[in-house]
Amino acid sequence: MQIGTRWGVGAEPPARLDAAVHAAIRHVEGELLGRDTTQWRWTLSWLEGRPVVELDDGTVIRTAHDGAVTIANLDDEDAAAHH
């Protein structure tokens, strides 16, 4: 895995991300309206040449081999795995 960059919620994501990933980031940020996210950051990493974008709250946006973009929350997955 290669670390790419970090940026704040509401800031412009890196231009090298495709439109589908940009749309997923905006979707997640839209769900956060009304919450104090001033200290929250996105982290962009690259896994097998594909972007993995993770928010400080555990939300992860991934691009699959076929180009499909998924949004998941690791905290929700962890909670589901333990119940």
Order of alpha helices (4+ residues) and beta strands (2+ residues): beta-alpha-beta-beta-beta-beta-alpha
